Amino acid sequence: MTTLKPASMLLGTTRPAELRAWYIKALAPTFTGEGAIDLGGFLLVIDGRDDVQSMNSEPVRSIINFHVDDFDAVAAQLNAAGVEWIAVEDREKGRFGTFADPDGNYLQIISWRKGA
């Protein structure tokens, strides 16, 4: 049996241009180009859809996690992009920062504690 490796994610939205611009500004400020946004080899595809609500009513159902070495540096980048923080918490296994995109989808940066 083969273990499948995630390669991309489709994010449906009622406002694809706005959401795409936000993701580039917040997560991939050096990205240029059309199509999927390359997040370090994981592709984010943003698609305009008319079968979704404008705001995610269950944002904790699916959260995109980004493992980071320097939490404060990444948090500063996200602050400069104007992200809406939901929570920043120090937990037993590391530091977690949860924030939302303009559609209300949750994302997290996580800095794991050594040995966690």
Jmol script that loads the backbone (N, CA, C; Angstrom):
load data "model"
ATOM      1  N   MET A   1       0.831  -1.185   0.000  1.00  0.00           N
ATOM      2  CA  MET A   1       0.000   0.000   0.000  1.00  0.00           C
ATOM      3  C   MET A   1       0.876   1.249   0.000  1.00  0.00           C
ATOM      4  N   THR A   2       0.390   2.267  -0.671  1.00  0.00           N
ATOM      5  CA  THR A   2       1.095   3.535  -0.757  1.00  0.00           C
ATOM      6  C   THR A   2       0.458   4.556   0.172  1.00  0.00           C
ATOM      7  N   THR A   3       1.269   5.265   0.928  1.00  0.00           N
ATOM      8  CA  THR A   3       0.781   6.372   1.734  1.00  0.00           C
ATOM      9  C   THR A   3       0.725   7.599   0.847  1.00  0.00           C
ATOM     10  N   LEU A   4      -0.439   8.207   0.772  1.00  0.00           N
ATOM     11  CA  LEU A   4      -0.616   9.375  -0.082  1.00  0.00           C
ATOM     12  C   LEU A   4      -0.059  10.621   0.592  1.00  0.00           C
ATOM     13  N   LYS A   5       0.564  11.485  -0.182  1.00  0.00           N
ATOM     14  CA  LYS A   5       1.147  12.728   0.313  1.00  0.00           C
ATOM     15  C   LYS A   5       0.291  13.890  -0.186  1.00  0.00           C
ATOM     16  N   PRO A   6      -0.250  14.717   0.726  1.00  0.00           N
ATOM     17  CA  PRO A   6      -1.037  15.868   0.280  1.00  0.00           C
ATOM     18  C   PRO A   6      -0.191  16.793  -0.594  1.00  0.00           C
ATOM     19  N   ALA A   7      -0.779  17.268  -1.675  1.00  0.00           N
ATOM     20  CA  ALA A   7      -0.048  18.131  -2.598  1.00  0.00           C
ATOM     21  C   ALA A   7      -0.725  19.473  -2.805  1.00  0.00           C
ATOM     22  N   SER A   8      -2.052  19.504  -2.626  1.00  0.00           N
ATOM     23  CA  SER A   8      -2.763  20.757  -2.839  1.00  0.00           C
ATOM     24  C   SER A   8      -4.070  20.751  -2.071  1.00  0.00           C
ATOM     25  N   MET A   9      -4.651  21.939  -1.982  1.00  0.00           N
ATOM     26  CA  MET A   9      -5.941  22.105  -1.337  1.00  0.00           C
ATOM     27  C   MET A   9      -6.756  23.080  -2.163  1.00  0.00           C
ATOM     28  N   LEU A  10      -8.033  22.765  -2.351  1.00  0.00           N
ATOM     29  CA  LEU A  10      -8.962  23.648  -3.033  1.00  0.00           C
ATOM     30  C   LEU A  10      -9.746  24.406  -1.973  1.00  0.00           C
ATOM     31  N   LEU A  11      -9.763  25.720  -2.096  1.00  0.00           N
ATOM     32  CA  LEU A  11     -10.516  26.562  -1.179  1.00  0.00           C
ATOM     33  C   LEU A  11     -11.563  27.314  -1.978  1.00  0.00           C
ATOM     34  N   GLY A  12     -12.831  26.954  -1.770  1.00  0.00           N
ATOM     35  CA  GLY A  12     -13.933  27.595  -2.482  1.00  0.00           C
ATOM     36  C   GLY A  12     -14.351  28.876  -1.789  1.00  0.00           C
ATOM     37  N   THR A  13     -14.692  29.901  -2.585  1.00  0.00           N
ATOM     38  CA  THR A  13     -15.058  31.196  -2.037  1.00  0.00           C
ATOM     39  C   THR A  13     -15.981  31.946  -2.993  1.00  0.00           C
ATOM     40  N   THR A  14     -16.720  32.877  -2.446  1.00  0.00           N
ATOM     41  CA  THR A  14     -17.566  33.733  -3.290  1.00  0.00           C
ATOM     42  C   THR A  14     -16.791  34.927  -3.841  1.00  0.00           C
ATOM     43  N   ARG A  15     -15.575  35.134  -3.358  1.00  0.00           N
ATOM     44  CA  ARG A  15     -14.755  36.268  -3.794  1.00  0.00           C
ATOM     45  C   ARG A  15     -13.300  35.840  -4.012  1.00  0.00           C
ATOM     46  N   PRO A  16     -13.055  35.116  -5.083  1.00  0.00           N
ATOM     47  CA  PRO A  16     -11.733  34.517  -5.298  1.00  0.00           C
ATOM     48  C   PRO A  16     -10.589  35.532  -5.437  1.00  0.00           C
ATOM     49  N   ALA A  17     -10.781  36.620  -6.110  1.00  0.00           N
ATOM     50  CA  ALA A  17      -9.678  37.579  -6.293  1.00  0.00           C
ATOM     51  C   ALA A  17      -9.244  38.168  -4.956  1.00  0.00           C
ATOM     52  N   GLU A  18     -10.202  38.541  -4.119  1.00  0.00           N
ATOM     53  CA  GLU A  18      -9.887  39.118  -2.814  1.00  0.00           C
ATOM     54  C   GLU A  18      -9.188  38.101  -1.917  1.00  0.00           C
ATOM     55  N   LEU A  19      -9.709  36.878  -1.895  1.00  0.00           N
ATOM     56  CA  LEU A  19      -9.124  35.856  -1.032  1.00  0.00           C
ATOM     57  C   LEU A  19      -7.721  35.478  -1.504  1.00  0.00           C
ATOM     58  N   ARG A  20      -7.547  35.358  -2.808  1.00  0.00           N
ATOM     59  CA  ARG A  20      -6.225  35.031  -3.361  1.00  0.00           C
ATOM     60  C   ARG A  20      -5.219  36.110  -2.991  1.00  0.00           C
ATOM     61  N   ALA A  21      -5.603  37.375  -3.126  1.00  0.00           N
ATOM     62  CA  ALA A  21      -4.709  38.485  -2.772  1.00  0.00           C
ATOM     63  C   ALA A  21      -4.346  38.432  -1.289  1.00  0.00           C
ATOM     64  N   TRP A  22      -5.320  38.098  -0.433  1.00  0.00           N
ATOM     65  CA  TRP A  22      -5.050  38.005   0.997  1.00  0.00           C
ATOM     66  C   TRP A  22      -4.042  36.897   1.290  1.00  0.00           C
ATOM     67  N   TYR A  23      -4.244  35.717   0.689  1.00  0.00           N
ATOM     68  CA  TYR A  23      -3.330  34.602   0.942  1.00  0.00           C
ATOM     69  C   TYR A  23      -1.911  34.916   0.467  1.00  0.00           C
ATOM     70  N   ILE A  24      -1.794  35.567  -0.655  1.00  0.00           N
ATOM     71  CA  ILE A  24      -0.457  35.934  -1.132  1.00  0.00           C
ATOM     72  C   ILE A  24       0.177  36.930  -0.167  1.00  0.00           C
ATOM     73  N   LYS A  25      -0.563  37.949   0.218  1.00  0.00           N
ATOM     74  CA  LYS A  25      -0.023  38.967   1.127  1.00  0.00           C
ATOM     75  C   LYS A  25       0.390  38.367   2.470  1.00  0.00           C
ATOM     76  N   ALA A  26      -0.454  37.516   3.031  1.00  0.00           N
ATOM     77  CA  ALA A  26      -0.206  36.968   4.365  1.00  0.00           C
ATOM     78  C   ALA A  26       0.793  35.819   4.383  1.00  0.00           C
ATOM     79  N   LEU A  27       0.706  34.911   3.392  1.00  0.00           N
ATOM     80  CA  LEU A  27       1.477  33.670   3.479  1.00  0.00           C
ATOM     81  C   LEU A  27       2.592  33.526   2.463  1.00  0.00           C
ATOM     82  N   ALA A  28       2.500  34.218   1.348  1.00  0.00           N
ATOM     83  CA  ALA A  28       3.495  34.039   0.280  1.00  0.00           C
ATOM     84  C   ALA A  28       3.797  35.376  -0.393  1.00  0.00           C
ATOM     85  N   PRO A  29       4.313  36.354   0.383  1.00  0.00           N
ATOM     86  CA  PRO A  29       4.485  37.700  -0.172  1.00  0.00           C
ATOM     87  C   PRO A  29       5.439  37.797  -1.355  1.00  0.00           C
ATOM     88  N   THR A  30       6.283  36.813  -1.566  1.00  0.00           N
ATOM     89  CA  THR A  30       7.186  36.856  -2.717  1.00  0.00           C
ATOM     90  C   THR A  30       6.629  36.098  -3.915  1.00  0.00           C
ATOM     91  N   PHE A  31       5.449  35.491  -3.769  1.00  0.00           N
ATOM     92  CA  PHE A  31       4.857  34.718  -4.860  1.00  0.00           C
ATOM     93  C   PHE A  31       4.401  35.643  -5.979  1.00  0.00           C
ATOM     94  N   THR A  32       4.743  35.276  -7.175  1.00  0.00           N
ATOM     95  CA  THR A  32       4.225  35.959  -8.358  1.00  0.00           C
ATOM     96  C   THR A  32       3.748  34.881  -9.306  1.00  0.00           C
ATOM     97  N   GLY A  33       2.759  35.188 -10.062  1.00  0.00           N
ATOM     98  CA  GLY A  33       2.269  34.214 -11.022  1.00  0.00           C
ATOM     99  C   GLY A  33       0.783  34.001 -10.904  1.00  0.00           C
ATOM    100  N   GLU A  34       0.297  33.204 -11.799  1.00  0.00           N
ATOM    101  CA  GLU A  34      -1.135  32.893 -11.870  1.00  0.00           C
ATOM    102  C   GLU A  34      -1.371  31.498 -11.311  1.00  0.00           C
ATOM    103  N   GLY A  35      -2.619  31.156 -11.169  1.00  0.00           N
ATOM    104  CA  GLY A  35      -2.972  29.804 -10.752  1.00  0.00           C
ATOM    105  C   GLY A  35      -2.748  29.563  -9.277  1.00  0.00           C
ATOM    106  N   ALA A  36      -2.431  28.325  -8.965  1.00  0.00           N
ATOM    107  CA  ALA A  36      -2.263  27.906  -7.576  1.00  0.00           C
ATOM    108  C   ALA A  36      -1.120  28.666  -6.906  1.00  0.00           C
ATOM    109  N   ILE A  37      -1.306  28.961  -5.625  1.00  0.00           N
ATOM    110  CA  ILE A  37      -0.280  29.638  -4.828  1.00  0.00           C
ATOM    111  C   ILE A  37       0.609  28.562  -4.223  1.00  0.00           C
ATOM    112  N   ASP A  38       1.902  28.658  -4.483  1.00  0.00           N
ATOM    113  CA  ASP A  38       2.855  27.673  -3.964  1.00  0.00           C
ATOM    114  C   ASP A  38       3.260  28.055  -2.547  1.00  0.00           C
ATOM    115  N   LEU A  39       2.865  27.230  -1.588  1.00  0.00           N
ATOM    116  CA  LEU A  39       3.211  27.427  -0.184  1.00  0.00           C
ATOM    117  C   LEU A  39       4.274  26.404   0.195  1.00  0.00           C
ATOM    118  N   GLY A  40       5.461  26.561  -0.362  1.00  0.00           N
ATOM    119  CA  GLY A  40       6.562  25.660  -0.043  1.00  0.00           C
ATOM    120  C   GLY A  40       6.368  24.259  -0.562  1.00  0.00           C
ATOM    121  N   GLY A  41       5.789  24.119  -1.743  1.00  0.00           N
ATOM    122  CA  GLY A  41       5.567  22.803  -2.335  1.00  0.00           C
ATOM    123  C   GLY A  41       4.147  22.285  -2.159  1.00  0.00           C
ATOM    124  N   PHE A  42       3.387  22.909  -1.293  1.00  0.00           N
ATOM    125  CA  PHE A  42       1.966  22.588  -1.129  1.00  0.00           C
ATOM    126  C   PHE A  42       1.196  23.675  -1.859  1.00  0.00           C
ATOM    127  N   LEU A  43       0.336  23.287  -2.792  1.00  0.00           N
ATOM    128  CA  LEU A  43      -0.354  24.261  -3.623  1.00  0.00           C
ATOM    129  C   LEU A  43      -1.731  24.589  -3.070  1.00  0.00           C
ATOM    130  N   LEU A  44      -2.048  25.878  -3.013  1.00  0.00           N
ATOM    131  CA  LEU A  44      -3.356  26.341  -2.592  1.00  0.00           C
ATOM    132  C   LEU A  44      -4.089  26.867  -3.818  1.00  0.00           C
ATOM    133  N   VAL A  45      -5.193  26.213  -4.142  1.00  0.00           N
ATOM    134  CA  VAL A  45      -6.014  26.581  -5.292  1.00  0.00           C
ATOM    135  C   VAL A  45      -7.242  27.297  -4.748  1.00  0.00           C
ATOM    136  N   ILE A  46      -7.464  28.528  -5.185  1.00  0.00           N
ATOM    137  CA  ILE A  46      -8.624  29.293  -4.746  1.00  0.00           C
ATOM    138  C   ILE A  46      -9.579  29.394  -5.919  1.00  0.00           C
ATOM    139  N   ASP A  47     -10.820  28.934  -5.688  1.00  0.00           N
ATOM    140  CA  ASP A  47     -11.792  28.822  -6.763  1.00  0.00           C
ATOM    141  C   ASP A  47     -13.069  29.573  -6.414  1.00  0.00           C
ATOM    142  N   GLY A  48     -13.559  30.377  -7.337  1.00  0.00           N
ATOM    143  CA  GLY A  48     -14.828  31.048  -7.161  1.00  0.00           C
ATOM    144  C   GLY A  48     -15.971  30.060  -7.278  1.00  0.00           C
ATOM    145  N   ARG A  49     -16.880  30.089  -6.301  1.00  0.00           N
ATOM    146  CA  ARG A  49     -17.990  29.141  -6.291  1.00  0.00           C
ATOM    147  C   ARG A  49     -19.259  29.855  -5.866  1.00  0.00           C
ATOM    148  N   ASP A  50     -20.384  29.386  -6.378  1.00  0.00           N
ATOM    149  CA  ASP A  50     -21.660  29.959  -5.972  1.00  0.00           C
ATOM    150  C   ASP A  50     -22.453  29.001  -5.077  1.00  0.00           C
ATOM    151  N   ASP A  51     -21.805  27.901  -4.667  1.00  0.00           N
ATOM    152  CA  ASP A  51     -22.478  26.933  -3.802  1.00  0.00           C
ATOM    153  C   ASP A  51     -21.913  26.930  -2.379  1.00  0.00           C
ATOM    154  N   VAL A  52     -21.230  28.024  -1.997  1.00  0.00           N
ATOM    155  CA  VAL A  52     -20.728  28.182  -0.633  1.00  0.00           C
ATOM    156  C   VAL A  52     -21.221  29.515  -0.080  1.00  0.00           C
ATOM    157  N   GLN A  53     -21.283  29.612   1.236  1.00  0.00           N
ATOM    158  CA  GLN A  53     -21.633  30.866   1.892  1.00  0.00           C
ATOM    159  C   GLN A  53     -20.436  31.822   1.820  1.00  0.00           C
ATOM    160  N   SER A  54     -20.693  33.107   1.970  1.00  0.00           N
ATOM    161  CA  SER A  54     -19.593  34.071   1.925  1.00  0.00           C
ATOM    162  C   SER A  54     -18.684  33.950   3.143  1.00  0.00           C
ATOM    163  N   MET A  55     -19.230  33.482   4.277  1.00  0.00           N
ATOM    164  CA  MET A  55     -18.423  33.271   5.483  1.00  0.00           C
ATOM    165  C   MET A  55     -18.566  31.823   5.937  1.00  0.00           C
ATOM    166  N   ASN A  56     -17.464  31.233   6.373  1.00  0.00           N
ATOM    167  CA  ASN A  56     -17.460  29.864   6.869  1.00  0.00           C
ATOM    168  C   ASN A  56     -18.145  29.829   8.233  1.00  0.00           C
ATOM    169  N   SER A  57     -19.223  29.079   8.357  1.00  0.00           N
ATOM    170  CA  SER A  57     -19.967  29.014   9.614  1.00  0.00           C
ATOM    171  C   SER A  57     -19.377  28.001  10.598  1.00  0.00           C
ATOM    172  N   GLU A  58     -18.437  27.170  10.159  1.00  0.00           N
ATOM    173  CA  GLU A  58     -17.799  26.173  11.034  1.00  0.00           C
ATOM    174  C   GLU A  58     -16.285  26.195  10.831  1.00  0.00           C
ATOM    175  N   PRO A  59     -15.614  27.289  11.184  1.00  0.00           N
ATOM    176  CA  PRO A  59     -14.194  27.420  10.854  1.00  0.00           C
ATOM    177  C   PRO A  59     -13.264  26.441  11.560  1.00  0.00           C
ATOM    178  N   VAL A  60     -13.694  25.839  12.644  1.00  0.00           N
ATOM    179  CA  VAL A  60     -12.818  24.888  13.327  1.00  0.00           C
ATOM    180  C   VAL A  60     -12.889  23.491  12.736  1.00  0.00           C
ATOM    181  N   ARG A  61     -13.772  23.282  11.759  1.00  0.00           N
ATOM    182  CA  ARG A  61     -13.908  21.963  11.144  1.00  0.00           C
ATOM    183  C   ARG A  61     -12.634  21.556  10.414  1.00  0.00           C
ATOM    184  N   SER A  62     -11.986  22.508   9.791  1.00  0.00           N
ATOM    185  CA  SER A  62     -10.767  22.234   9.034  1.00  0.00           C
ATOM    186  C   SER A  62      -9.822  23.420   9.190  1.00  0.00           C
ATOM    187  N   ILE A  63      -8.633  23.178   9.732  1.00  0.00           N
ATOM    188  CA  ILE A  63      -7.668  24.252   9.978  1.00  0.00           C
ATOM    189  C   ILE A  63      -6.370  23.901   9.264  1.00  0.00           C
ATOM    190  N   ILE A  64      -5.861  24.843   8.484  1.00  0.00           N
ATOM    191  CA  ILE A  64      -4.563  24.648   7.829  1.00  0.00           C
ATOM    192  C   ILE A  64      -3.481  25.024   8.841  1.00  0.00           C
ATOM    193  N   ASN A  65      -2.557  24.095   9.119  1.00  0.00           N
ATOM    194  CA  ASN A  65      -1.475  24.330  10.075  1.00  0.00           C
ATOM    195  C   ASN A  65      -0.159  24.565   9.347  1.00  0.00           C
ATOM    196  N   PHE A  66       0.598  25.532   9.840  1.00  0.00           N
ATOM    197  CA  PHE A  66       1.931  25.821   9.329  1.00  0.00           C
ATOM    198  C   PHE A  66       2.904  25.674  10.492  1.00  0.00           C
ATOM    199  N   HIS A  67       3.830  24.736  10.371  1.00  0.00           N
ATOM    200  CA  HIS A  67       4.833  24.531  11.409  1.00  0.00           C
ATOM    201  C   HIS A  67       5.973  25.510  11.150  1.00  0.00           C
ATOM    202  N   VAL A  68       6.309  26.296  12.172  1.00  0.00           N
ATOM    203  CA  VAL A  68       7.308  27.350  12.019  1.00  0.00           C
ATOM    204  C   VAL A  68       8.395  27.211  13.079  1.00  0.00           C
ATOM    205  N   ASP A  69       9.597  27.633  12.726  1.00  0.00           N
ATOM    206  CA  ASP A  69      10.699  27.618  13.678  1.00  0.00           C
ATOM    207  C   ASP A  69      10.709  28.878  14.543  1.00  0.00           C
ATOM    208  N   ASP A  70      10.425  30.025  13.935  1.00  0.00           N
ATOM    209  CA  ASP A  70      10.467  31.304  14.639  1.00  0.00           C
ATOM    210  C   ASP A  70       9.055  31.891  14.695  1.00  0.00           C
ATOM    211  N   PHE A  71       8.340  31.566  15.757  1.00  0.00           N
ATOM    212  CA  PHE A  71       6.950  31.987  15.906  1.00  0.00           C
ATOM    213  C   PHE A  71       6.825  33.503  15.821  1.00  0.00           C
ATOM    214  N   ASP A  72       7.686  34.226  16.553  1.00  0.00           N
ATOM    215  CA  ASP A  72       7.571  35.678  16.613  1.00  0.00           C
ATOM    216  C   ASP A  72       7.798  36.330  15.252  1.00  0.00           C
ATOM    217  N   ALA A  73       8.743  35.833  14.477  1.00  0.00           N
ATOM    218  CA  ALA A  73       9.007  36.402  13.153  1.00  0.00           C
ATOM    219  C   ALA A  73       7.819  36.185  12.215  1.00  0.00           C
ATOM    220  N   VAL A  74       7.237  34.988  12.257  1.00  0.00           N
ATOM    221  CA  VAL A  74       6.089  34.707  11.398  1.00  0.00           C
ATOM    222  C   VAL A  74       4.879  35.508  11.872  1.00  0.00           C
ATOM    223  N   ALA A  75       4.699  35.629  13.175  1.00  0.00           N
ATOM    224  CA  ALA A  75       3.584  36.424  13.701  1.00  0.00           C
ATOM    225  C   ALA A  75       3.730  37.882  13.267  1.00  0.00           C
ATOM    226  N   ALA A  76       4.954  38.398  13.251  1.00  0.00           N
ATOM    227  CA  ALA A  76       5.180  39.776  12.800  1.00  0.00           C
ATOM    228  C   ALA A  76       4.817  39.933  11.325  1.00  0.00           C
ATOM    229  N   GLN A  77       5.176  38.947  10.499  1.00  0.00           N
ATOM    230  CA  GLN A  77       4.814  38.971   9.073  1.00  0.00           C
ATOM    231  C   GLN A  77       3.293  38.988   8.921  1.00  0.00           C
ATOM    232  N   LEU A  78       2.619  38.156   9.693  1.00  0.00           N
ATOM    233  CA  LEU A  78       1.161  38.087   9.620  1.00  0.00           C
ATOM    234  C   LEU A  78       0.524  39.376  10.143  1.00  0.00           C
ATOM    235  N   ASN A  79       1.085  39.943  11.205  1.00  0.00           N
ATOM    236  CA  ASN A  79       0.579  41.224  11.715  1.00  0.00           C
ATOM    237  C   ASN A  79       0.712  42.317  10.660  1.00  0.00           C
ATOM    238  N   ALA A  80       1.843  42.333   9.960  1.00  0.00           N
ATOM    239  CA  ALA A  80       2.059  43.329   8.907  1.00  0.00           C
ATOM    240  C   ALA A  80       1.044  43.171   7.782  1.00  0.00           C
ATOM    241  N   ALA A  81       0.572  41.934   7.567  1.00  0.00           N
ATOM    242  CA  ALA A  81      -0.438  41.678   6.542  1.00  0.00           C
ATOM    243  C   ALA A  81      -1.845  41.968   7.061  1.00  0.00           C
ATOM    244  N   GLY A  82      -1.976  42.268   8.361  1.00  0.00           N
ATOM    245  CA  GLY A  82      -3.272  42.626   8.932  1.00  0.00           C
ATOM    246  C   GLY A  82      -4.185  41.466   9.255  1.00  0.00           C
ATOM    247  N   VAL A  83      -3.606  40.302   9.633  1.00  0.00           N
ATOM    248  CA  VAL A  83      -4.466  39.157   9.928  1.00  0.00           C
ATOM    249  C   VAL A  83      -5.306  39.406  11.184  1.00  0.00           C
ATOM    250  N   GLU A  84      -6.423  38.710  11.250  1.00  0.00           N
ATOM    251  CA  GLU A  84      -7.308  38.741  12.419  1.00  0.00           C
ATOM    252  C   GLU A  84      -6.953  37.535  13.294  1.00  0.00           C
ATOM    253  N   TRP A  85      -6.347  37.794  14.457  1.00  0.00           N
ATOM    254  CA  TRP A  85      -5.972  36.715  15.371  1.00  0.00           C
ATOM    255  C   TRP A  85      -7.194  36.246  16.150  1.00  0.00           C
ATOM    256  N   ILE A  86      -7.348  34.946  16.250  1.00  0.00           N
ATOM    257  CA  ILE A  86      -8.404  34.342  17.053  1.00  0.00           C
ATOM    258  C   ILE A  86      -7.857  34.041  18.444  1.00  0.00           C
ATOM    259  N   ALA A  87      -6.639  33.473  18.488  1.00  0.00           N
ATOM    260  CA  ALA A  87      -6.002  33.138  19.767  1.00  0.00           C
ATOM    261  C   ALA A  87      -4.521  32.893  19.547  1.00  0.00           C
ATOM    262  N   VAL A  88      -3.730  33.236  20.546  1.00  0.00           N
ATOM    263  CA  VAL A  88      -2.319  32.860  20.607  1.00  0.00           C
ATOM    264  C   VAL A  88      -2.137  32.214  21.977  1.00  0.00           C
ATOM    265  N   GLU A  89      -1.685  30.952  21.948  1.00  0.00           N
ATOM    266  CA  GLU A  89      -1.620  30.192  23.191  1.00  0.00           C
ATOM    267  C   GLU A  89      -0.305  29.441  23.319  1.00  0.00           C
ATOM    268  N   ASP A  90       0.230  29.456  24.534  1.00  0.00           N
ATOM    269  CA  ASP A  90       1.343  28.577  24.867  1.00  0.00           C
ATOM    270  C   ASP A  90       0.734  27.329  25.467  1.00  0.00           C
ATOM    271  N   ARG A  91       0.997  26.199  24.828  1.00  0.00           N
ATOM    272  CA  ARG A  91       0.475  24.917  25.287  1.00  0.00           C
ATOM    273  C   ARG A  91       1.647  24.012  25.644  1.00  0.00           C
ATOM    274  N   GLU A  92       1.333  22.878  26.233  1.00  0.00           N
ATOM    275  CA  GLU A  92       2.364  21.929  26.634  1.00  0.00           C
ATOM    276  C   GLU A  92       3.262  21.538  25.463  1.00  0.00           C
ATOM    277  N   LYS A  93       2.696  21.354  24.288  1.00  0.00           N
ATOM    278  CA  LYS A  93       3.463  20.870  23.137  1.00  0.00           C
ATOM    279  C   LYS A  93       4.046  21.980  22.270  1.00  0.00           C
ATOM    280  N   GLY A  94       3.693  23.240  22.547  1.00  0.00           N
ATOM    281  CA  GLY A  94       4.250  24.318  21.747  1.00  0.00           C
ATOM    282  C   GLY A  94       3.402  25.571  21.801  1.00  0.00           C
ATOM    283  N   ARG A  95       3.737  26.504  20.919  1.00  0.00           N
ATOM    284  CA  ARG A  95       3.008  27.764  20.826  1.00  0.00           C
ATOM    285  C   ARG A  95       2.131  27.733  19.581  1.00  0.00           C
ATOM    286  N   PHE A  96       0.857  28.075  19.765  1.00  0.00           N
ATOM    287  CA  PHE A  96      -0.131  28.011  18.693  1.00  0.00           C
ATOM    288  C   PHE A  96      -0.728  29.399  18.483  1.00  0.00           C
ATOM    289  N   GLY A  97      -0.768  29.830  17.230  1.00  0.00           N
ATOM    290  CA  GLY A  97      -1.423  31.083  16.879  1.00  0.00           C
ATOM    291  C   GLY A  97      -2.486  30.805  15.834  1.00  0.00           C
ATOM    292  N   THR A  98      -3.733  31.056  16.170  1.00  0.00           N
ATOM    293  CA  THR A  98      -4.853  30.807  15.261  1.00  0.00           C
ATOM    294  C   THR A  98      -5.340  32.139  14.714  1.00  0.00           C
ATOM    295  N   PHE A  99      -5.516  32.192  13.400  1.00  0.00           N
ATOM    296  CA  PHE A  99      -5.997  33.405  12.757  1.00  0.00           C
ATOM    297  C   PHE A  99      -6.984  33.035  11.666  1.00  0.00           C
ATOM    298  N   ALA A 100      -7.685  34.046  11.133  1.00  0.00           N
ATOM    299  CA  ALA A 100      -8.738  33.788  10.160  1.00  0.00           C
ATOM    300  C   ALA A 100      -8.466  34.538   8.865  1.00  0.00           C
ATOM    301  N   ASP A 101      -8.886  33.927   7.756  1.00  0.00           N
ATOM    302  CA  ASP A 101      -8.830  34.621   6.472  1.00  0.00           C
ATOM    303  C   ASP A 101     -10.118  35.447   6.311  1.00  0.00           C
ATOM    304  N   PRO A 102     -10.255  36.237   5.265  1.00  0.00           N
ATOM    305  CA  PRO A 102     -11.450  37.067   5.107  1.00  0.00           C
ATOM    306  C   PRO A 102     -12.775  36.300   5.008  1.00  0.00           C
ATOM    307  N   ASP A 103     -12.735  35.016   4.663  1.00  0.00           N
ATOM    308  CA  ASP A 103     -13.947  34.202   4.619  1.00  0.00           C
ATOM    309  C   ASP A 103     -14.236  33.518   5.952  1.00  0.00           C
ATOM    310  N   GLY A 104     -13.373  33.736   6.947  1.00  0.00           N
ATOM    311  CA  GLY A 104     -13.575  33.136   8.260  1.00  0.00           C
ATOM    312  C   GLY A 104     -12.960  31.766   8.424  1.00  0.00           C
ATOM    313  N   ASN A 105     -12.179  31.290   7.439  1.00  0.00           N
ATOM    314  CA  ASN A 105     -11.483  30.009   7.575  1.00  0.00           C
ATOM    315  C   ASN A 105     -10.318  30.186   8.537  1.00  0.00           C
ATOM    316  N   TYR A 106     -10.106  29.196   9.395  1.00  0.00           N
ATOM    317  CA  TYR A 106      -9.028  29.280  10.375  1.00  0.00           C
ATOM    318  C   TYR A 106      -7.746  28.672   9.828  1.00  0.00           C
ATOM    319  N   LEU A 107      -6.639  29.291  10.233  1.00  0.00           N
ATOM    320  CA  LEU A 107      -5.294  28.804   9.945  1.00  0.00           C
ATOM    321  C   LEU A 107      -4.516  28.901  11.251  1.00  0.00           C
ATOM    322  N   GLN A 108      -3.431  28.130  11.365  1.00  0.00           N
ATOM    323  CA  GLN A 108      -2.608  28.198  12.569  1.00  0.00           C
ATOM    324  C   GLN A 108      -1.145  28.184  12.210  1.00  0.00           C
ATOM    325  N   ILE A 109      -0.377  28.929  13.011  1.00  0.00           N
ATOM    326  CA  ILE A 109       1.067  28.726  13.011  1.00  0.00           C
ATOM    327  C   ILE A 109       1.378  28.004  14.317  1.00  0.00           C
ATOM    328  N   ILE A 110       2.280  27.043  14.225  1.00  0.00           N
ATOM    329  CA  ILE A 110       2.634  26.239  15.393  1.00  0.00           C
ATOM    330  C   ILE A 110       4.144  26.149  15.479  1.00  0.00           C
ATOM    331  N   SER A 111       4.672  26.482  16.643  1.00  0.00           N
ATOM    332  CA  SER A 111       6.085  26.275  16.936  1.00  0.00           C
ATOM    333  C   SER A 111       6.143  25.186  18.005  1.00  0.00           C
ATOM    334  N   TRP A 112       6.526  23.989  17.587  1.00  0.00           N
ATOM    335  CA  TRP A 112       6.562  22.847  18.506  1.00  0.00           C
ATOM    336  C   TRP A 112       7.714  22.972  19.488  1.00  0.00           C
ATOM    337  N   ARG A 113       7.483  22.579  20.713  1.00  0.00           N
ATOM    338  CA  ARG A 113       8.573  22.530  21.710  1.00  0.00           C
ATOM    339  C   ARG A 113       9.455  21.340  21.386  1.00  0.00           C
ATOM    340  N   LYS A 114      10.730  21.502  21.624  1.00  0.00           N
ATOM    341  CA  LYS A 114      11.666  20.398  21.382  1.00  0.00           C
ATOM    342  C   LYS A 114      11.257  19.221  22.272  1.00  0.00           C
ATOM    343  N   GLY A 115      11.226  18.047  21.660  1.00  0.00           N
ATOM    344  CA  GLY A 115      10.832  16.846  22.374  1.00  0.00           C
ATOM    345  C   GLY A 115       9.332  16.617  22.456  1.00  0.00           C
ATOM    346  N   ALA A 116       8.566  17.561  21.907  1.00  0.00           N
ATOM    347  CA  ALA A 116       7.088  17.417  21.989  1.00  0.00           C
ATOM    348  C   ALA A 116       6.573  16.504  20.915  1.00  0.00           C
TER     349      ALA A 116
END
end "model"
wireframe off; spacefill off
backbone 0.3
color backbone group
